[in-house]
Amino acid sequence: MGAKTHKQSGGGRKTAEKPRILYFDILRALAPILVIMVHTSCKLGSNPDFWSGRYMGIQAINTICQVAVPIFVMISGALFLDRRRRFDFKKHFRKYILRLALIYVAWTVIYAVLGYIFAAQGVSAEQRTSLFFSELFGMHHYHMWFILMLLMMYLLVPCLRKITESRALTEYFLMLGIVFCFALPSLGGNFELIAAQHPSGNPAVLGALRGMTDLFGYLAGKLGLKFVIYFVLGHYIHTYGVGRVWRRIVYVLGALGALYAFVFSLQSARAFGLGGVGADSQNINIGILAYSAGLFILIKQLFRRAKRLPKLLGFMAKHSLGVYLVHVALVDFILYRIIEQGSQPLWILLLCTVPIYITSLIVTWAISKLPLLKKVIQ
């Protein structure tokens, strides 16, 4: 696949298509593999011994893979906020917003039906019906949050394009977002962790820590606001680049960020149980932000002079969204029925990732060839 391809027009004249941004394709191809590893490791790590080497290994893999969603959002931001890209609201609404809404509705129905058919043993008919309608009318399958979040990003594109017209205003927006949406909530999360680990401590101190945690969470806003920072950050890195000295600083901060995210998620799990390892201790904390920025810059630098990519990588990148939508069916309704959770060795995680990814890719490709269904898969 070349950096620039051509297409025959109706009159036989060749018209140049926009050149592909190759490092985006590499990141797109990588992201769904990392997502599969996250979802597999979460289940393999259930009922764990939080102090065992096995659990820490699973959590390390989980932390490494948490960049999947952020880098995908950063790619979207780099493309949609590009000033050189002509923006037409009607086209944007029809091509992207309505399409994502269709994908969300279609796959919510699909997973509600699959959940009803493959409900766990011992679930009564009433419970099965209740769960079906809960998923159908709002309590979507767990991975569908990503589609809603992306839909929010696309709705905000006209507003964000006004901000990113100015480099200075973009930097100001990012500074505010990183402080209020990542740094302070992460600090608050550490306060909450300290309070949980010292329940018999000074009540005034514990009360103050919990109060600051609530305040920082309030300042951070909703989940979607935090991902707006990734969206704008992807645009900033792609458009303006990062100088050599700052690149090295970001690489160091990224490595430290990944380490921080790993330690924090371990401590949260030990303090609060598995429920403590949620989104705030994963892909929207300050550590993963630094790690995601470092990886994004690194891949951009490594492949900035690349002219071609293997066709397989282009194929994987093209079907990345479809793999994301499909793989959970294989993970939830097949893998977890044949593998006992919480007791498998670590290598099972890697072994399971490969067939799940390949099968999801094949299913996605097959659906994309069907005229009536391709709109809900890519």
Contacts in CASP RR format, 6 or more apart in sequence:
PFRMAT RR
TARGET T0000
AUTHOR 0000-0000-0000
METHOD contacts of the structure
MODEL  1
MGAKTHKQSGGGRKTAEKPRILYFDILRALAPILVIMVHTSCKLGSNPDF
WSGRYMGIQAINTICQVAVPIFVMISGALFLDRRRRFDFKKHFRKYILRL
ALIYVAWTVIYAVLGYIFAAQGVSAEQRTSLFFSELFGMHHYHMWFILML
LMMYLLVPCLRKITESRALTEYFLMLGIVFCFALPSLGGNFELIAAQHPS
GNPAVLGALRGMTDLFGYLAGKLGLKFVIYFVLGHYIHTYGVGRVWRRIV
YVLGALGALYAFVFSLQSARAFGLGGVGADSQNINIGILAYSAGLFILIK
QLFRRAKRLPKLLGFMAKHSLGVYLVHVALVDFILYRIIEQGSQPLWILL
LCTVPIYITSLIVTWAISKLPLLKKVIQ
1 20 0 8 1.000
1 25 0 8 1.000
1 308 0 8 1.000
1 309 0 8 1.000
1 310 0 8 1.000
1 311 0 8 1.000
1 314 0 8 1.000
2 20 0 8 1.000
2 307 0 8 1.000
2 308 0 8 1.000
2 309 0 8 1.000
3 19 0 8 1.000
3 20 0 8 1.000
3 22 0 8 1.000
3 306 0 8 1.000
3 307 0 8 1.000
3 308 0 8 1.000
4 16 0 8 1.000
4 17 0 8 1.000
4 19 0 8 1.000
4 20 0 8 1.000
5 17 0 8 1.000
5 20 0 8 1.000
6 14 0 8 1.000
6 15 0 8 1.000
6 16 0 8 1.000
6 17 0 8 1.000
7 14 0 8 1.000
7 15 0 8 1.000
7 17 0 8 1.000
8 14 0 8 1.000
9 15 0 8 1.000
21 78 0 8 1.000
21 238 0 8 1.000
22 303 0 8 1.000
22 306 0 8 1.000
22 307 0 8 1.000
22 308 0 8 1.000
22 309 0 8 1.000
23 299 0 8 1.000
23 300 0 8 1.000
23 302 0 8 1.000
23 303 0 8 1.000
23 304 0 8 1.000
23 306 0 8 1.000
24 75 0 8 1.000
24 78 0 8 1.000
24 79 0 8 1.000
24 317 0 8 1.000
25 309 0 8 1.000
25 313 0 8 1.000
25 314 0 8 1.000
25 317 0 8 1.000
26 299 0 8 1.000
26 303 0 8 1.000
26 309 0 8 1.000
26 313 0 8 1.000
26 317 0 8 1.000
27 71 0 8 1.000
27 72 0 8 1.000
27 75 0 8 1.000
27 296 0 8 1.000
27 299 0 8 1.000
28 72 0 8 1.000
28 75 0 8 1.000
28 316 0 8 1.000
28 317 0 8 1.000
28 320 0 8 1.000
29 313 0 8 1.000
29 314 0 8 1.000
29 316 0 8 1.000
29 317 0 8 1.000
29 320 0 8 1.000
30 68 0 8 1.000
30 71 0 8 1.000
31 68 0 8 1.000
31 69 0 8 1.000
31 71 0 8 1.000
31 72 0 8 1.000
31 320 0 8 1.000
31 324 0 8 1.000
32 68 0 8 1.000
32 316 0 8 1.000
32 320 0 8 1.000
32 322 0 8 1.000
32 323 0 8 1.000
32 324 0 8 1.000
32 327 0 8 1.000
32 357 0 8 1.000
32 360 0 8 1.000
33 353 0 8 1.000
33 357 0 8 1.000
34 64 0 8 1.000
34 65 0 8 1.000
34 66 0 8 1.000
34 67 0 8 1.000
34 68 0 8 1.000
35 65 0 8 1.000
35 68 0 8 1.000
35 69 0 8 1.000
35 143 0 8 1.000
35 324 0 8 1.000
35 327 0 8 1.000
36 323 0 8 1.000
36 327 0 8 1.000
36 331 0 8 1.000
36 353 0 8 1.000
36 356 0 8 1.000
36 357 0 8 1.000
36 360 0 8 1.000
37 61 0 8 1.000
37 62 0 8 1.000
37 65 0 8 1.000
37 349 0 8 1.000
37 350 0 8 1.000
37 353 0 8 1.000
38 62 0 8 1.000
38 65 0 8 1.000
38 66 0 8 1.000
38 68 0 8 1.000
39 143 0 8 1.000
39 327 0 8 1.000
39 328 0 8 1.000
39 331 0 8 1.000
40 331 0 8 1.000
40 335 0 8 1.000
40 349 0 8 1.000
40 352 0 8 1.000
40 353 0 8 1.000
40 356 0 8 1.000
41 58 0 8 1.000
41 59 0 8 1.000
41 61 0 8 1.000
41 62 0 8 1.000
41 65 0 8 1.000
41 349 0 8 1.000
42 62 0 8 1.000
43 331 0 8 1.000
43 335 0 8 1.000
43 336 0 8 1.000
43 341 0 8 1.000
43 342 0 8 1.000
44 58 0 8 1.000
44 339 0 8 1.000
44 341 0 8 1.000
44 342 0 8 1.000
44 344 0 8 1.000
44 348 0 8 1.000
44 349 0 8 1.000
45 55 0 8 1.000
45 58 0 8 1.000
45 341 0 8 1.000
45 342 0 8 1.000
46 274 0 8 1.000
46 341 0 8 1.000
46 342 0 8 1.000
47 341 0 8 1.000
47 342 0 8 1.000
47 343 0 8 1.000
48 54 0 8 1.000
48 55 0 8 1.000
48 58 0 8 1.000
48 269 0 8 1.000
48 274 0 8 1.000
48 342 0 8 1.000
49 55 0 8 1.000
50 266 0 8 1.000
50 269 0 8 1.000
50 270 0 8 1.000
50 273 0 8 1.000
51 270 0 8 1.000
54 345 0 8 1.000
54 346 0 8 1.000
56 266 0 8 1.000
57 346 0 8 1.000
58 346 0 8 1.000
58 349 0 8 1.000
59 262 0 8 1.000
59 265 0 8 1.000
59 266 0 8 1.000
59 269 0 8 1.000
59 277 0 8 1.000
60 262 0 8 1.000
61 346 0 8 1.000
61 349 0 8 1.000
62 265 0 8 1.000
62 282 0 8 1.000
63 258 0 8 1.000
63 261 0 8 1.000
63 262 0 8 1.000
63 265 0 8 1.000
63 282 0 8 1.000
63 288 0 8 1.000
64 258 0 8 1.000
66 261 0 8 1.000
66 282 0 8 1.000
66 283 0 8 1.000
66 288 0 8 1.000
66 291 0 8 1.000
67 283 0 8 1.000
67 288 0 8 1.000
67 291 0 8 1.000
67 292 0 8 1.000
67 295 0 8 1.000
68 283 0 8 1.000
69 146 0 8 1.000
69 283 0 8 1.000
70 227 0 8 1.000
70 230 0 8 1.000
70 283 0 8 1.000
70 288 0 8 1.000
70 289 0 8 1.000
70 292 0 8 1.000
71 292 0 8 1.000
71 295 0 8 1.000
71 296 0 8 1.000
72 320 0 8 1.000
73 149 0 8 1.000
73 150 0 8 1.000
73 153 0 8 1.000
73 227 0 8 1.000
73 230 0 8 1.000
73 231 0 8 1.000
73 234 0 8 1.000
74 230 0 8 1.000
74 231 0 8 1.000
74 233 0 8 1.000
74 234 0 8 1.000
74 237 0 8 1.000
74 292 0 8 1.000
74 296 0 8 1.000
75 234 0 8 1.000
76 150 0 8 1.000
76 153 0 8 1.000
76 231 0 8 1.000
77 153 0 8 1.000
77 231 0 8 1.000
77 232 0 8 1.000
77 234 0 8 1.000
77 235 0 8 1.000
78 234 0 8 1.000
78 235 0 8 1.000
78 237 0 8 1.000
78 238 0 8 1.000
78 239 0 8 1.000
79 85 0 8 1.000
80 153 0 8 1.000
80 154 0 8 1.000
80 157 0 8 1.000
80 160 0 8 1.000
80 161 0 8 1.000
80 231 0 8 1.000
80 235 0 8 1.000
81 157 0 8 1.000
81 160 0 8 1.000
81 161 0 8 1.000
81 164 0 8 1.000
81 231 0 8 1.000
81 232 0 8 1.000
81 235 0 8 1.000
81 239 0 8 1.000
82 235 0 8 1.000
82 238 0 8 1.000
82 239 0 8 1.000
83 161 0 8 1.000
83 164 0 8 1.000
83 165 0 8 1.000
83 239 0 8 1.000
87 157 0 8 1.000
87 158 0 8 1.000
87 161 0 8 1.000
89 158 0 8 1.000
92 154 0 8 1.000
92 157 0 8 1.000
92 158 0 8 1.000
96 154 0 8 1.000
97 151 0 8 1.000
97 154 0 8 1.000
97 155 0 8 1.000
99 375 0 8 1.000
100 147 0 8 1.000
100 150 0 8 1.000
100 151 0 8 1.000
100 154 0 8 1.000
101 151 0 8 1.000
102 375 0 8 1.000
102 376 0 8 1.000
103 147 0 8 1.000
103 325 0 8 1.000
103 375 0 8 1.000
103 376 0 8 1.000
103 377 0 8 1.000
104 140 0 8 1.000
104 144 0 8 1.000
104 147 0 8 1.000
104 148 0 8 1.000
104 151 0 8 1.000
106 376 0 8 1.000
107 141 0 8 1.000
107 144 0 8 1.000
107 147 0 8 1.000
107 325 0 8 1.000
107 376 0 8 1.000
108 135 0 8 1.000
108 136 0 8 1.000
108 138 0 8 1.000
108 140 0 8 1.000
108 141 0 8 1.000
108 144 0 8 1.000
109 136 0 8 1.000
110 329 0 8 1.000
111 135 0 8 1.000
111 140 0 8 1.000
111 141 0 8 1.000
111 144 0 8 1.000
111 328 0 8 1.000
111 329 0 8 1.000
112 132 0 8 1.000
112 133 0 8 1.000
112 135 0 8 1.000
112 136 0 8 1.000
112 141 0 8 1.000
113 132 0 8 1.000
114 329 0 8 1.000
114 332 0 8 1.000
114 333 0 8 1.000
115 131 0 8 1.000
115 132 0 8 1.000
115 135 0 8 1.000
115 333 0 8 1.000
116 128 0 8 1.000
116 129 0 8 1.000
116 131 0 8 1.000
116 132 0 8 1.000
118 332 0 8 1.000
118 333 0 8 1.000
118 337 0 8 1.000
119 127 0 8 1.000
119 128 0 8 1.000
119 131 0 8 1.000
123 131 0 8 1.000
135 141 0 8 1.000
140 148 0 8 1.000
141 328 0 8 1.000
141 332 0 8 1.000
142 328 0 8 1.000
143 324 0 8 1.000
143 325 0 8 1.000
143 328 0 8 1.000
145 223 0 8 1.000
146 324 0 8 1.000
149 223 0 8 1.000
149 224 0 8 1.000
149 227 0 8 1.000
152 224 0 8 1.000
152 227 0 8 1.000
153 224 0 8 1.000
153 227 0 8 1.000
153 228 0 8 1.000
153 231 0 8 1.000
156 228 0 8 1.000
156 231 0 8 1.000
160 228 0 8 1.000
160 231 0 8 1.000
160 232 0 8 1.000
163 169 0 8 1.000
163 170 0 8 1.000
163 173 0 8 1.000
163 232 0 8 1.000
164 170 0 8 1.000
164 232 0 8 1.000
164 235 0 8 1.000
164 236 0 8 1.000
164 239 0 8 1.000
167 240 0 8 1.000
170 232 0 8 1.000
170 235 0 8 1.000
170 236 0 8 1.000
171 236 0 8 1.000
173 232 0 8 1.000
174 229 0 8 1.000
174 232 0 8 1.000
174 233 0 8 1.000
174 236 0 8 1.000
177 229 0 8 1.000
178 229 0 8 1.000
178 286 0 8 1.000
178 289 0 8 1.000
180 219 0 8 1.000
180 220 0 8 1.000
181 220 0 8 1.000
181 221 0 8 1.000
181 225 0 8 1.000
181 226 0 8 1.000
181 229 0 8 1.000
181 284 0 8 1.000
182 220 0 8 1.000
182 226 0 8 1.000
182 229 0 8 1.000
182 284 0 8 1.000
182 285 0 8 1.000
182 286 0 8 1.000
182 287 0 8 1.000
182 289 0 8 1.000
183 286 0 8 1.000
184 216 0 8 1.000
184 217 0 8 1.000
184 219 0 8 1.000
184 220 0 8 1.000
185 216 0 8 1.000
185 217 0 8 1.000
185 219 0 8 1.000
185 220 0 8 1.000
185 280 0 8 1.000
185 285 0 8 1.000
186 264 0 8 1.000
186 285 0 8 1.000
186 286 0 8 1.000
186 287 0 8 1.000
187 212 0 8 1.000
187 216 0 8 1.000
188 209 0 8 1.000
188 212 0 8 1.000
188 213 0 8 1.000
188 216 0 8 1.000
188 217 0 8 1.000
189 213 0 8 1.000
189 216 0 8 1.000
189 280 0 8 1.000
189 281 0 8 1.000
190 264 0 8 1.000
191 209 0 8 1.000
191 210 0 8 1.000
191 212 0 8 1.000
191 213 0 8 1.000
192 209 0 8 1.000
192 210 0 8 1.000
192 213 0 8 1.000
193 264 0 8 1.000
193 267 0 8 1.000
193 268 0 8 1.000
193 271 0 8 1.000
194 209 0 8 1.000
195 206 0 8 1.000
195 207 0 8 1.000
195 209 0 8 1.000
195 210 0 8 1.000
195 213 0 8 1.000
196 271 0 8 1.000
196 272 0 8 1.000
197 267 0 8 1.000
197 271 0 8 1.000
198 206 0 8 1.000
199 206 0 8 1.000
220 226 0 8 1.000
223 279 0 8 1.000
223 284 0 8 1.000
226 284 0 8 1.000
227 284 0 8 1.000
229 289 0 8 1.000
230 289 0 8 1.000
230 292 0 8 1.000
233 289 0 8 1.000
233 293 0 8 1.000
234 296 0 8 1.000
237 293 0 8 1.000
237 296 0 8 1.000
237 297 0 8 1.000
237 300 0 8 1.000
238 300 0 8 1.000
241 297 0 8 1.000
241 300 0 8 1.000
242 250 0 8 1.000
242 297 0 8 1.000
247 297 0 8 1.000
247 301 0 8 1.000
250 290 0 8 1.000
250 293 0 8 1.000
250 294 0 8 1.000
250 297 0 8 1.000
251 294 0 8 1.000
251 297 0 8 1.000
251 298 0 8 1.000
253 290 0 8 1.000
253 293 0 8 1.000
253 294 0 8 1.000
254 287 0 8 1.000
254 290 0 8 1.000
254 291 0 8 1.000
254 293 0 8 1.000
254 294 0 8 1.000
254 295 0 8 1.000
255 291 0 8 1.000
256 287 0 8 1.000
256 290 0 8 1.000
257 286 0 8 1.000
257 287 0 8 1.000
257 288 0 8 1.000
257 290 0 8 1.000
257 291 0 8 1.000
258 287 0 8 1.000
258 288 0 8 1.000
258 290 0 8 1.000
258 291 0 8 1.000
260 285 0 8 1.000
260 286 0 8 1.000
260 287 0 8 1.000
261 281 0 8 1.000
261 282 0 8 1.000
261 285 0 8 1.000
261 287 0 8 1.000
261 288 0 8 1.000
261 291 0 8 1.000
264 281 0 8 1.000
264 285 0 8 1.000
265 277 0 8 1.000
265 281 0 8 1.000
265 282 0 8 1.000
268 276 0 8 1.000
268 277 0 8 1.000
268 278 0 8 1.000
268 281 0 8 1.000
269 275 0 8 1.000
269 276 0 8 1.000
269 277 0 8 1.000
282 288 0 8 1.000
283 292 0 8 1.000
315 361 0 8 1.000
315 365 0 8 1.000
316 361 0 8 1.000
318 378 0 8 1.000
319 361 0 8 1.000
319 364 0 8 1.000
319 365 0 8 1.000
319 368 0 8 1.000
319 378 0 8 1.000
321 377 0 8 1.000
321 378 0 8 1.000
322 360 0 8 1.000
322 364 0 8 1.000
322 367 0 8 1.000
322 377 0 8 1.000
322 378 0 8 1.000
323 357 0 8 1.000
323 360 0 8 1.000
323 361 0 8 1.000
323 364 0 8 1.000
325 364 0 8 1.000
325 377 0 8 1.000
326 360 0 8 1.000
326 363 0 8 1.000
326 364 0 8 1.000
326 367 0 8 1.000
326 377 0 8 1.000
327 356 0 8 1.000
327 357 0 8 1.000
327 360 0 8 1.000
330 356 0 8 1.000
330 359 0 8 1.000
330 360 0 8 1.000
331 356 0 8 1.000
335 352 0 8 1.000
335 356 0 8 1.000
339 348 0 8 1.000
339 352 0 8 1.000
364 377 0 8 1.000
364 378 0 8 1.000
367 373 0 8 1.000
367 374 0 8 1.000
367 376 0 8 1.000
367 377 0 8 1.000
368 374 0 8 1.000
368 377 0 8 1.000
368 378 0 8 1.000
END
